[in-house]
Amino acid sequence: MVFVLSGQFLPPEEEKAVYDLHENSADDSRYRRFLGRLFDPVSQRLDPGSCGLDFGSGPGPTLSVMFEEAGHSMKLFDPFYAPGVEVLQQQYDFITASEVVEHLHQPRRELERLWSCLKPQGTLGIMTKRVLDRDAFSDWHYKNDPTHVGFFAIETFRWLAAHWSATLIVPENDVVLFVKDNPIVSSSFDGI
């Protein structure tokens, strides 16, 4: 995992100003196709009427709309646009984090919190561009976004799966699913 030092994070008001520029919309078919990379493999694992959390839903929630259209109930959390922390004290059949984990200032705390919100046999789906190697990182446009502060490699996700005693599924580049096979998991988080 590659990360930005905390002293280099944008102040919250500047970070939100960047997010306010996003023009994501549930009416945008191209954006829906993009989100389909996460929606499709997660939805294939769900029982009808499952309950999910869209973590980091942003200013124009769309992934949650797609799941609701498929018959699932959804809650939203976003520190700027849907900050109701009560949704982080509930249990879910699935949790999605699309283009979110690269923004986490405290990935250890947030990922453990998400994992604790997941029911046994639940699925945590993450979509983020992955670090490939040092050479590719040096020329990578993704690292130039000042709100991107953490960059995960496939090895990071493998470590998380082992740490959580979870099954890791990699349906395509930039998408990973963790299945909570073992509901009793250590809460220490020494590797990230």
Secondary structure, DSSP 8 states (H G I E B T S, - for coil): -EE--GGGS--HHHHHHHHHT----TT-HHHHHHHHHHHHHHHTT--TT-EEEEET--SS--HHHHHHHTT-EEEEEBTTTB--GGGGGS-EEEEEEES-GGG-SSHHHHHHHHHHTEEEEEEEEEE------HHHHHT-GGGGSTT--EE--HHHHHHHHHHHT-EEEEEETTEEEEE---S---------
